[in-house]
Amino acid sequence: MKKALEGIKVLDLSQIAAGPACTMFLGDLGAEVIKVEPPSGDICRMIGPPFISGQSVVFLSLNRNKKGIVIDLKTPAGIDILLKMAQKCDVFIESFRPGVTERLGIDYDTMVQKNENLIYCSISAYGQTGPWKHKPGVDGIIQGSSGLMSIIGEESGHPCKVQAPVVDLATAMTGTFSILGALFVRERTGVGQKIDISMYNSALMLQQTSIASYLASGELPSKNGSAAPYAAPNEAIRTKDGYIMIAAYQPAKWNALCKFVGCEYLLDDQRFVDGPNRVAHRKELVEILEMVFCEKTSLKWLELLEQEDEIMSGPVATYDQVVTSVQGIHDKIFVEIEHPLAGIIRMPGFGPKFSETPAAIYLKPPLLGEHTREILEHFCFSEKEINLFYQDGIVK
């Protein structure tokens, strides 16, 4: 099977989520990813619950398609090993706080002297420059500082965060397409470059339309629960036994919805005459619609709505429904990986579909230091050198 990134070597020093997810995506696309961990392991190995046979599910879900090596970078010999490996790699990824790589002697300026073609990607909370560069941050902190938390939840409720680590994953995707862009440039020019990925900036990009709307209007967005702030109805509507999502805010779809639920009189109601008015009177509109939708179950409404092509609708699904959905099964998006300690583990795979170079799973998440000797041999260290590294505790 052809691999999109076949022949690309990635040296991955990142930990926790954003960096490891980025390198996982590169691995899914066929890059050879070498995960470098300290003797204590990636911090993510300790994150949980849940754990399976002592293995963090969070770690397992972010580290497929990688080989693992343990190097003690607090030792000069460990740094020497890393620098030698970097000379033969295409991409170097790190997620230390700004300034740490300089202290270790593995910063971009040092690396590029040994490998001028290297693409060097730094992932941090607030980037490598600016007044906040030394601030630490994880997904929840950045959800707060980026404004994302200010628009999530109900109007009178406590601050809420997206429970899935969306900033971590958005940062990972930002890092992935940035590295792919840099690889494309290098293909044409032969020149590598440095990439500065900020979780903060990734979170702002994630809010493209929301922040642009504020900059245009000067009005702070309110919390609207499941509702889209720019359109109505476009939100969860209560049914007899739960909720379904309805999106019928365009003129033709709004007309179709009113006729579908037998409320044609709403078409002449000045409160709902157009999009801006429906947004302004959203509360009254939802109350009217829910009086009708509470007459039937969610499943029944979805069956009826599926026959109305003009009205977009969908379930408010729970994870047990998501992982058994006919679309998910058809797409084969949920993959199984056999792990020597955790057994069979399931997770979302790589979503995009390539006709010629499909992504795939080649390797299970590595045990701590599992491929250390194999990797050192691959980078042409002698058996004598490797044995000394083990003896001196430089590698594990």
C-alpha positions, 0 to 999 in steps of 0.5 A: 500500500502506498503511503502519502508521507512515505520516507518522511522521518519525524522526531517527536519530543512532544508530550500530553495531547496537542503535539502527540495528536499532530505526530499521530496524524503524520504517522497515519499518513505514513510518516515514520514517527519516532517518539522520544520520551524521558525516563519517566515517560510522557506525562500523558501516560499518567492521565486518567481515568480510564486506564486499561491494565495500567495503560492510560486510554488518553495516551493510547488514543494519541500515540498510534503509528509511532516507535518509542525510545527513551533518552535522558536529555538531562545528560550531555550524552543524551543530547548528543544522541538526539542531535545525531538522530535529528541529522537524518530526520525531516521533521522535529517537533517539540512542546517544551515551554519557550527557552527550554530547547535553548538551555538543552542545546536542541533549539532551531538555530543549533539543529539547522546547523546540522540539518539545513533541510529540517522542518522544526515545529514548536508547539506551546501554549502562547507561542515562542514570542510575546508577553505571554510566551512563558505562561504555561497552558493546557486545553482548559486554560486556553479555552478560558483565555481565548474566549471560547469558554465565554460563549459555551453553556446556558445564559445564566450558567457557570463557565463551561468548557467543551469536554472534548479537548478541542483546543488540543486537537485544533492545535494538532490539526494546525500543526499537521497542515503547517508541517505539510505546507512546509514539506511542500515548500521544501520539495520545491526549494530544498529549504526547511524552516521553523514553525511556531504553533500556538495553542492560543492562536489555534483556539482563536482560529477555531472561533473564526466566525464568532470573533469576526462577528464581534469585531464587526458588531462590537457586541459581546456574544451571549451564551446560547446553549445549543443555538447558533448565535447567527441563525434561528431556528438552528438549535436543539428542540425538545421532543417527547423523550429528548432533543433533536437538532433543527436547522431551518433558518434559510427562507425556504427551509423556514417556510417548509418547517412552518408548513411541516409542523402545521404552524403556517401562521408563523410566516405572518408573525412579524417577530419571525419574518426574517433571520434577524427577527427570529434570532431576536425572538429566539426564546418565543420561537423555540417555545412555540416549536417545542409545544409541537415537537413534544407531541412525538418522540425524537426517533419519530420526528427524525423519521418524519423529517428525513422525508422533508429534504428542505429541513435539516435535522439530526439526533442529539446523540450520546456516545453509545449511539455514535459508536454504533451509528450506521454512518460510522460503521460504513465509514469504518471510522472506529478502529481496533488496535491490539495492545500487549497490555491493554488488549483490544482498544477502540478509537476514532481513526483517520477520517479523510479518505485518499483514493491512492494513498489511504491512511492506515494503522501500522503500529500500536501505541508504544510501550515506554522505550519499547523500540529504543535499541531498534531505533538506535541501530537504525540511526547507525549507533554501534552495538558497543555504543548502545550497550554503554548507553544502557549501562550509563542510564542514558537510554532505557 
